[in-house]
Amino acid sequence: MDIREFCENLLKVYEEMSREFSHAQSGNNLQCPSDCGRCCQNPSIEASVLEMLPMALYFHDNNLTDHYLQEIEQSMQTNQFCIGIKNNRCHLYQTRPSICRMFGASAYLDKNRKPQASICKILKETYPEDARKVALDPVEHQLPVMTHWASKLLTLDPGLESPKMHINLALKKAIEKVELYLSYTER
């Protein structure tokens, strides 16, 4: 599979993922506040290089690669979190990786493979009653399970799982991979 086909397939899964996670959040009255963006400012957000390929390909196709490589270099010197965040909003929303699509309100499997709620601190503070109800029974409230979606992504390519690295570094490596691949295939 070529890189464009891979990105197209990955974006299809991302769209399906986004719909399910958004539906669960809105259906449980746990929508992210419009002016928040705190999750994007977490310095420990990680992604794999393969997760970032659609964003890197978007940059290539829109002649934005050099601009974003400069932003990544600056971010690494200033400890900026994700370069996609501007004024508490993601300006790279359509091509964001899976961690960004799954964050907010979701479930994970505990050691007994029983779903447990994972709800953002801001959502718990903003909607305490709704968050409490959902946390008591994530299955009844139809929270999507992160590990199920991670498995679905792995069917595209097992490399999507690891290695994880800082999101900006993963994007830089994805850009390098896209540029190298396309320099050979588009000649």
N, C-alpha and C positions, 0 to 999 in steps of 0.2 A: 504494500500500500504506500502511495506517495504521501508527502507531508500535507498537501492540500486535502486529499481524501481523508486522511487521519483527522485533521482539524475540523472538517465538515462533520464527520461522524461524532467527534467529541462534542462539538457544539450542539448537535441534536440531543445527546444525552444530557448536556448541561441545561438545555431548554426544558426538557422533561423534568429534570431535577428541580429547576427553579419553580416550575408550576406546582409541583407537589409540596415543596417547602413553603412557598407563598400561600398556597391554599390552606395548609395546616396553620400557619400563623394567623391569617385573616379569619379562618373558621373558629379559632380559639381566642379571638380578640387580643392577639399578641403581636400586632404590627409594630415594626420598628418606628420610633419617633422620627419624623422627617428631618430633623436637624441634628441627629445624633452622630453617627459615624465613629463612635468610640471603638468599635471592634476593629476598624481599619487602622487605628493608631496603636494597636497592640504590637510591641516590638518582637514578639515571638511567633508571629504568623508565618507559617511555612507552606511551601508548595513544591511539587516536583517540576522539573524542567518540562516534562511532557504536558503537564497541566497548563503551562504557560504558552505553549506553541500557538494556539489560536490568537492570542494577543500579539505575539511576535509576528505572526503572518499578517495580521491586520496592520501593524506598523509598516511592514515591508510594502504591502499593497498600496498604502496611502503615503508613501515617502516620509514616514515619521521615525524611521529607525535611528538616524543620527541624533535627532532631538531627544528621544527617550534614552538612548545610551548615555547622553550627557546628563540627563536627569538622574539616572541610576548612579552614575559616578558621583554626582553631587550628594545624593542621598546617602551613599556609603561613607562619605566624609563627614556628614552632619548628623548621622543617626536618624534621618527621616524614616518614618515607617514605610508604608506602601506608597509608591510614587503615584498611584492612581487616585489618591485622595486629595481633593482640592476643596477648601471651604466646607469640610465635613461631608462631602459628596463624592461618590466614585464617578470619575469621568471616563472610566474604562469599563463600565458596568456590563456591557453586552458580551465582553470577552473575559470576564472575571473567572478565576479558577474555582474549583469545587468547594474549597473551604469557605469562600465568600458566599456561595449559594446555600450552604448547609447551616450557616450560623444563624442564631436567633432563638428558634425553638425547634428542637429535634429530639431524637432519642438515641441512646446507645445501649448496647447489650452488656449487662453485668456479668460477673463470673458464672452465674447460673443461666446465662443466655436469656434473662428476663429484661424487657425494655425498661429503661429508666429515663426520665426526662432530663434534658440538658437545656436549660433556659438561661438566656443572657441576664446578667445582673440588672441591666437597665430595664429590661422588660419586667423582671420581678418587682422592681421598684415602681415602675409606671403602672403596671396592672397587677397588683398583689393578689387579689382574689382570683382572677383568671389564671394566673401563674400557679397558684396553690392548687386549684382544681385540676389543672393539666398535669402537674407533678404527681398528684395522687394516683392518676390512672392514664398514663401516656398512650396505652393501647386504645382505650375508649375514645380518647381525644385525637386519635389517628395521627400521632406524631410520626413522621418518617424516620426510619432508623438509618443513621449515618453509615453503619457498616454494610448495610444492604446496598446503599448507593455506591460505596467504595468498591464493593465487589462488582457491581455493574460496570463501573469505569474500567476495572481490571480486565474485563472481557475484551475491551478495545486493545489494550496493551498492558501486560503485567508491569511494565516500567512506570506506569502512572503512580504506583504506590511509593516507590522509593528511588533514590534517596530524597528525602525532604530537606529543604534548605530555606534560608530567609527568602521571602517572596521576591524581593528586588534582585537578589542574586540568581534565583531560579529564572526570572524574566531575562536577565542579562544572558544567561547560558542558552535560553530558548531563542533569543534573538541571534546569537552566534550560530546556533544549529540551523535555524531557518535560512540565514544568509549564506552559510556554507552550502546547504542542500540546494538552494535555488540558484546559486552561482554555477553549479554543475548541471542542473536540469533545465534551466531556462536559456541556455546559450544556443 
